C-alpha cells in the first residue's frame, strides 16, 4: 500500500462543496434514515457526460458475469471495486441482483433497464459491519434517534427538532446508547449532556430521553421529567438522571414496559436498518444481547435473546428487510452444564438462511467469565461444528481465550470454523500468530473513539494489518460505540478520539486499508466472501454512492459529513437522498 495509491491522497482543502452536497443536511439525513420500509424508486436518467474530475485508473477489462439485458446500469463514476487488483472503473451493470458487467464500455440498455449517471461520484462496495448490535437498536423504546453524528449540543437540538417533525405530538423521542458527551465539546470545555431547557427548546411538544452508554447518565426535558417523577424516578431540576439502576435503570425499564409493542419493535427494526443504509451499511453481523431480567439492572445491552429477533423476521417476511442481517447467538450460562447453549446447539443451525437474513455462530460470549464454564462451552461449540466468537478488552484476557481455543482444537479441530476474537485493544503479535495458526481471525472496532485515552487505546491496527491474519472491522454500535463506519475509519486512520486528541499513535492505517477491512475482508467473517465485499461479476450487487470522495476528503469531513446518496442492496435501490435526480 504505497504512498502513490489513490487511497493515500487527500483532497484540495480549497475545494468548495457543490449545492447538491450542501443539500445533504443533518435534517435531511435524519428524515431519510427514519423512513424505513419499501425500497425507494430509482432516481437518475439515461445519458450525461463524465464529471469534470479526472478519469479514475482502470484496467478497462469489462469483465462480464451475466448475459442479457441488465436491470440497472451505473455509469460515469469512480467505482472502487476493492477486488484483489484494486480496480477502479467507470461503469457497472446489474442483473438479477448480481453484478453482471464491471468496467469497459457501458452496455446497451434494454427497454426495462434503469440507468443512473453518477456524474463522477465515488462508489464503494456495500459496507459490511461484522460486529454490531443492530438488533438491540431496532428494539429501543420510543422513536429512537441515534446521536452518533452530532458534534455539539446545537447538533443534538437540530437532530431532535428534525425528528419531531415526523413523530406524533407527545410521542417519545429517545436515544439510548451509541453516543458520548465527549463528542459534543472540544477538549478545552467540560463535556456534559444537553439540559432540560435545551431539550425543551428543541422538542417542546414531545417527551425526550437521552441515555449514555450502558446505564447512563441520562437527561430529559420537562415532559419527560413529569412522566418519570410521576413514577417515582428521580430527575434533577436541570433534567439530569443519575447513572445506575436506581435512576437511569428504572427510567429505561419504564419506557420499555410502557412503549414497546410488537408493532413498535417492527417499526424500530425498519428504522435501524434505514439508518445504517443512509451511512452505506448494507450487511450487519449482529452479536446479540445480555439476557434481560425485567428489572432496573437491565442496561442498554439487555434484551430477550429468544424473542428480540422476531421483529426483524417479521419485517423480512413482509418483504421490507432492506439490509442483510446475520445473527450470532450470545450465551452467558454460569454453570458447566451450559443449559441454554446446549439447547441452542441442539435446535438451531449455523450459517443458515437466505441472502438477506440468516444465522451465524455463537458469540460474542460463549458463557459467563473465562473459567471452567467457558472452557466447557467452547468445547461444545467446537464439537457441534459451530463458529465461536469472543471478545477481548484487557491486556491478558486474549491469552486465556486463545489458549482455550488451542485446547479445544486438540480435541475438535476448529481450523475450518473461523473462530474469532473481537476488539483486541492490547493483543500482541505472538498471540496473534497463535490465533492465525488456528485459522482464526480478529475483528477490530474503534470503540475507544468516544472515551479512549493514550493509556486506554488500541487496537493495534497497523500491527494487525501487517501481520496478515484474517481481520475485519465492525462498529460495535449501538451502546458504547457508533455504528457510523466513517467515524470508525476516522479513528483507525488518524488515531484521534472524539475530542480530537491523538491516542493511538503509531497504529494508524491508510484509508484504503480501512475500507478493505470494512468490505472485501469482512466477507470472511460471514463465510460469504464469494458473494459479498467487492464489486465483481457474479457477486451480490451491494454498493454505495457517496456524497463526497472518501479518498480525497479531509479528515474532519470523513467523520462529520460522509454519507450515502444512493445505496443498492441486491440490485435494489434501498436508500436515495435525491441527489442524482
Secondary structure, DSSP 4 states (H G I P E B T S, - for coil): --TTSGGG----TTPPPPHHHHH--HHHHHHHHH--SSPPPPP--S-----SSPPPP-----EES--S--SEEEESSEEE---TT--EES-EEEETTEEEEESSSPPPP-TT-EEEE-TT-EEEEPEEEEEE-HHHHHT-SSEE---TT--SHHHHHHHHHHHHTTS-TT--EEEESS--GGGGS-TTS---PPPHHHHHHH-TTS-EEEE-TTT--EEE-HHHHHHHHHTT----TTSEE-SSIIIIIHHHHHHHHHH--HHHHHHHHHHHHHHHHHHTEEEEEE---EEP-SSTT--TTEE-TTTTTHHHHHHHHTT---SEEEEEE-----STT-HHHHHHHHH--TT-B-SSEEEEEE-S-SSSSSSHHHHHHHHHHHHTT--BEEE--SSSHHHHHHHHHHHHHHHS--TTT--EEE--TT--HHHHHHHHHTT-EEEE--GGGTT--SSS----HHHHHHHT-EEEE---TTTSS---HHHHHHHHHH-B-TTS-B-STT----HHHHHHHHTGGGGGGGT-TTTSSS--TTSB--EEEESS-TTTS-HHHHHHT--EEEEEETTEEEEE-S---
